């Protein structure tokens, strides 16, 4: 993880898997990293124990934004977008 920027996060494994498959289809490089959520922050994340952070290359951010914009509201549900 050199220059990658955090694009979004989710606690839903199915959503994470689907999102990265879409990135792969678009030939967008990414880094998927699962991290443990501390006991004190779990309530904020629906009592989930882990969160998936998806990082992307800043040079491909426009492609990622376009891919994300093309998702349905249902597909976007459960993702936490990081502020620009």
Secondary structure, DSSP 8 states (H G I E B T S, - for coil): --S-EEEEEES-HHHHHHHHHHHHHTT--EEEEEEE--TTTGGGGTT-SEEEEEEE-GGGHHHHHHHHHTS-HHHHTTEEE---
